């Protein structure tokens, strides 16, 4: 992406503020996809990043300058989105690309990931005339981007999308999970969670200590799989005897996190 692809949004626009809210409410789907991306041997995402507001106060006037910019290499503990700035600020001088930030979830302004769809297999005569160009990666999320696209003319949208090199689709139908229309069940659970269930059972049999290991945030495996919304994984972990009452450094059980992130399909399993 070129630097001019990063448009700094007007935070006073009601529709833009609504886009921020939608991004915060659906961030869990970004994190679910990102958490599986970290486990893939072959990367599946062309792009994944989160947008947040950064500010600097002018010492002379006291006025705040705000820029919305993107971070990547994302981590998430259920409360804070963590990553490294990838934009060169336009006017801010107190931060620079590569700086690390931990941002409360309710303060992010957008998220975006992109996946290249499989190329269709040519059949019959179409084999002779098929294009050799690769499919364009499809964008998911990007609520502020879609709001801005809605304000553009057709030619402006085309130019914008070409600058990003992404297929943003219809700005009135923002998708948050891969193949959302074709497979609506993906909204409930990531297909890798379902498909990897047997392998995960065998993994825990081989490495039972994974059930009790705790990271620097106080997160157990059960906490992490709950944050990612992985029902099959949560069921396997509980069946293996994990303690569902362990708390993070912020005093939260897996059930607390399921409720906080509104993973409704996990709540009954964790309450039992």
C-alpha positions as CSV (number, residue, x, y, z in Angstrom):
1,X,0.0,0.0,0.0
2,X,1.2,3.5,-0.7
3,X,1.4,6.1,2.0
4,X,-1.4,8.1,0.5
5,X,-3.7,5.1,1.0
6,X,-3.9,6.1,4.6
7,X,-6.6,8.7,4.8
8,X,-6.9,10.5,8.2
9,X,-10.6,10.5,9.0
10,X,-12.7,13.3,10.5
11,X,-13.6,12.1,14.0
12,X,-16.5,14.5,14.3
13,X,-18.5,12.9,11.5
14,X,-21.3,10.8,13.0
15,X,-21.0,8.2,10.3
16,X,-17.3,7.9,11.0
17,X,-17.9,7.6,14.7
18,X,-20.4,4.8,13.9
19,X,-17.7,3.1,11.9
20,X,-15.3,3.2,14.9
21,X,-18.0,1.6,17.0
22,X,-18.6,-1.2,14.5
23,X,-14.9,-1.9,14.2
24,X,-14.7,-2.2,18.0
25,X,-17.7,-4.5,18.2
26,X,-16.4,-6.8,15.5
27,X,-12.7,-6.8,16.3
28,X,-13.1,-10.2,17.8
29,X,-13.4,-11.6,14.3
30,X,-10.2,-9.9,13.2
31,X,-8.4,-11.4,16.2
32,X,-9.9,-14.9,15.5
33,X,-8.5,-14.8,12.0
34,X,-5.2,-13.3,13.1
35,X,-4.8,-15.9,15.9
36,X,-5.2,-18.7,13.3
37,X,-2.8,-16.9,10.9
38,X,-0.1,-17.2,13.6
39,X,-0.5,-21.0,13.5
40,X,-0.5,-21.5,9.7
41,X,2.6,-22.9,8.1
42,X,1.7,-21.2,4.9
43,X,0.4,-17.6,5.5
44,X,-3.2,-17.0,4.5
45,X,-3.5,-13.3,5.0
46,X,-2.2,-10.7,2.5
47,X,-2.6,-7.9,5.0
48,X,-3.8,-7.5,8.6
49,X,-3.7,-4.2,10.6
50,X,-5.6,-2.1,13.1
51,X,-6.2,1.6,13.0
52,X,-6.2,3.9,16.1
53,X,-6.0,7.6,16.9
54,X,-2.7,9.1,17.9
55,X,-2.4,12.6,19.2
56,X,0.0,15.3,20.3
57,X,-0.6,18.5,22.2
58,X,0.9,21.8,21.0
59,X,2.8,23.2,24.0
60,X,2.1,26.7,22.9
61,X,-1.6,26.6,21.9
62,X,-2.7,23.6,23.9
63,X,-4.5,22.3,20.8
64,X,-4.5,18.6,20.1
65,X,-3.4,17.2,16.7
66,X,-4.9,13.8,15.9
67,X,-4.0,11.3,13.2
68,X,-5.6,7.9,12.6
69,X,-2.9,5.4,11.7
70,X,-2.3,1.7,11.4
71,X,-0.5,-0.8,13.5
72,X,0.4,-4.4,12.7
73,X,2.0,-7.5,14.2
74,X,-1.1,-7.5,16.3
75,X,-1.5,-9.2,19.7
76,X,-4.6,-9.1,21.9
77,X,-5.2,-10.1,25.5
78,X,-9.0,-9.5,25.6
79,X,-8.6,-5.9,26.8
80,X,-5.8,-4.3,24.8
81,X,-4.8,-4.4,21.2
82,X,-1.1,-4.4,20.8
83,X,1.1,-3.7,17.8
84,X,3.7,-1.6,16.0
85,X,3.0,1.6,14.1
86,X,3.5,1.2,10.3
87,X,2.6,4.8,9.1
88,X,4.9,7.8,8.8
89,X,2.9,10.5,10.7
90,X,1.9,13.6,8.6
91,X,2.4,16.1,11.4
92,X,2.9,14.3,14.7
93,X,6.5,14.3,15.9
94,X,6.2,12.3,19.2
95,X,5.9,8.9,17.5
96,X,7.5,7.2,14.5
97,X,7.1,3.9,12.5
98,X,8.1,0.9,14.5
99,X,6.9,2.3,17.9
100,X,5.0,-0.2,20.0
101,X,1.6,0.6,21.4
102,X,-1.0,-1.1,23.7
103,X,-4.4,0.4,22.9
104,X,-7.7,-0.4,24.8
105,X,-10.1,-2.2,22.6
106,X,-12.7,0.6,23.0
107,X,-10.2,3.1,21.5
108,X,-9.4,1.4,18.2
109,X,-11.0,3.0,15.1
110,X,-10.8,0.2,12.5
111,X,-9.4,-3.1,11.5
112,X,-8.7,-4.8,8.2
113,X,-7.5,-8.1,6.9
114,X,-7.3,-9.4,3.3
115,X,-7.3,-12.9,1.8
116,X,-6.7,-13.8,-1.8
117,X,-9.5,-16.0,-3.1
118,X,-8.5,-19.2,-4.9
119,X,-8.2,-18.7,-8.7
120,X,-11.1,-20.4,-10.6
121,X,-10.1,-23.4,-12.6
122,X,-10.6,-22.8,-16.3
123,X,-12.7,-25.3,-18.2
124,X,-13.2,-26.1,-21.8
125,X,-12.5,-23.3,-24.2
126,X,-12.0,-20.9,-21.3
127,X,-8.6,-22.5,-20.8
128,X,-7.4,-21.0,-24.0
129,X,-8.5,-17.5,-23.1
130,X,-8.1,-17.4,-19.3
131,X,-6.2,-14.5,-17.9
132,X,-2.9,-15.2,-16.1
133,X,-3.4,-12.4,-13.6
134,X,-3.8,-13.4,-10.0
135,X,-7.1,-12.9,-8.1
136,X,-7.3,-9.6,-6.2
137,X,-7.2,-10.0,-2.4
138,X,-10.6,-9.5,-0.8
139,X,-10.8,-7.0,2.1
140,X,-12.7,-7.7,5.4
141,X,-13.6,-5.1,7.9
142,X,-12.3,-1.6,7.0
143,X,-15.3,0.2,8.3
144,X,-13.8,3.7,8.1
145,X,-12.4,2.9,4.7
146,X,-15.9,1.8,3.5
147,X,-17.4,5.0,5.0
148,X,-14.9,7.1,3.0
149,X,-15.5,4.9,-0.2
150,X,-19.3,5.7,0.2
151,X,-18.5,9.4,-0.2
152,X,-16.5,8.9,-3.4
153,X,-17.5,8.9,-7.0
154,X,-17.2,5.6,-9.0
155,X,-13.9,6.7,-10.5
156,X,-12.5,7.9,-7.2
157,X,-13.4,4.5,-5.6
158,X,-11.7,2.7,-8.4
159,X,-8.5,4.8,-8.0
160,X,-8.6,4.3,-4.3
161,X,-9.0,0.5,-4.5
162,X,-6.3,0.2,-7.1
163,X,-3.9,2.2,-4.7
164,X,-4.6,-0.4,-2.0
165,X,-4.6,-3.3,-4.4
166,X,-7.6,-4.8,-2.7
167,X,-11.2,-5.8,-3.6
168,X,-13.3,-3.8,-1.0
169,X,-16.6,-5.0,-2.5
170,X,-19.8,-3.2,-1.7
171,X,-19.5,-0.5,1.0
172,X,-23.0,-1.3,2.0
173,X,-22.2,-4.9,2.8
174,X,-19.1,-5.1,4.9
175,X,-18.0,-8.7,5.6
176,X,-16.1,-9.6,8.8
177,X,-15.2,-13.3,8.2
178,X,-13.9,-15.2,5.2
179,X,-16.7,-16.6,2.9
180,X,-19.3,-15.0,5.1
181,X,-22.0,-15.2,2.4
182,X,-21.1,-18.6,1.2
183,X,-20.7,-20.2,4.6
184,X,-22.6,-18.1,7.3
185,X,-21.6,-20.8,9.8
186,X,-18.1,-19.2,9.7
187,X,-19.6,-16.3,11.8
188,X,-20.1,-18.8,14.6
189,X,-16.8,-20.7,14.4
190,X,-13.7,-20.5,12.3
191,X,-13.4,-23.5,10.0
192,X,-9.9,-24.3,11.2
193,X,-11.2,-24.7,14.7
194,X,-13.6,-27.3,13.5
195,X,-11.2,-29.0,11.2
196,X,-8.3,-29.1,13.7
197,X,-10.3,-30.6,16.6
198,X,-8.9,-34.1,16.4
199,X,-5.3,-32.8,16.0
200,X,-5.8,-30.6,19.0
201,X,-7.0,-33.5,21.1
202,X,-3.8,-35.4,20.2
203,X,-1.7,-32.3,20.8
204,X,-2.9,-32.0,24.4
205,X,-2.4,-35.7,25.0
206,X,1.2,-35.2,23.9
207,X,1.8,-31.9,25.7
208,X,-0.5,-31.9,28.8
209,X,1.5,-29.1,30.4
210,X,-0.1,-26.7,27.8
211,X,-3.2,-26.8,29.9
212,X,-1.6,-25.2,32.9
213,X,1.0,-22.9,31.3
214,X,0.3,-19.2,32.0
215,X,1.7,-16.3,29.9
216,X,2.9,-12.9,31.0
217,X,-0.7,-11.6,30.9
218,X,-2.0,-14.4,33.1
219,X,-3.7,-16.1,30.1
220,X,-4.0,-19.8,30.0
221,X,-4.7,-21.8,26.8
222,X,-8.4,-21.8,27.8
223,X,-8.3,-18.0,28.1
224,X,-6.6,-17.6,24.7
225,X,-9.0,-19.9,22.8
226,X,-11.9,-18.2,24.5
227,X,-10.7,-14.8,23.3
228,X,-10.4,-16.2,19.8
229,X,-14.0,-17.6,19.9
230,X,-12.9,-21.2,19.2
231,X,-15.7,-23.5,20.4
232,X,-14.2,-26.8,19.4
233,X,-10.9,-25.9,21.0
234,X,-12.6,-24.7,24.2
235,X,-14.6,-28.0,24.4
236,X,-11.4,-30.0,24.0
237,X,-9.5,-28.0,26.6
238,X,-12.3,-28.4,29.2
239,X,-12.7,-32.2,28.4
240,X,-8.9,-32.5,29.1
241,X,-9.5,-31.1,32.6
242,X,-8.5,-27.4,32.4
243,X,-9.4,-25.2,35.3
244,X,-12.1,-22.8,34.0
245,X,-11.8,-20.6,37.1
246,X,-8.3,-19.3,36.7
247,X,-8.1,-15.6,36.3
248,X,-5.9,-13.3,34.2
249,X,-3.7,-10.6,35.6
250,X,-6.8,-8.4,35.3
251,X,-8.9,-10.8,37.3
252,X,-10.9,-12.3,34.4
253,X,-12.0,-15.9,34.0
254,X,-12.5,-17.4,30.5
255,X,-16.3,-16.9,31.1
256,X,-15.7,-13.3,31.9
257,X,-13.9,-12.8,28.6
258,X,-16.5,-14.7,26.6
259,X,-19.2,-12.4,28.0
260,X,-17.0,-9.3,27.5
261,X,-16.4,-10.1,23.8
262,X,-19.9,-11.4,23.3
263,X,-18.9,-14.9,22.1
264,X,-22.4,-16.1,22.8
265,X,-21.7,-19.7,21.6
266,X,-19.0,-20.1,24.3
267,X,-20.9,-18.8,27.3
268,X,-23.1,-22.0,27.9
269,X,-20.1,-24.2,27.6
270,X,-18.0,-22.2,30.1
271,X,-20.9,-21.8,32.5
272,X,-21.5,-25.6,32.9
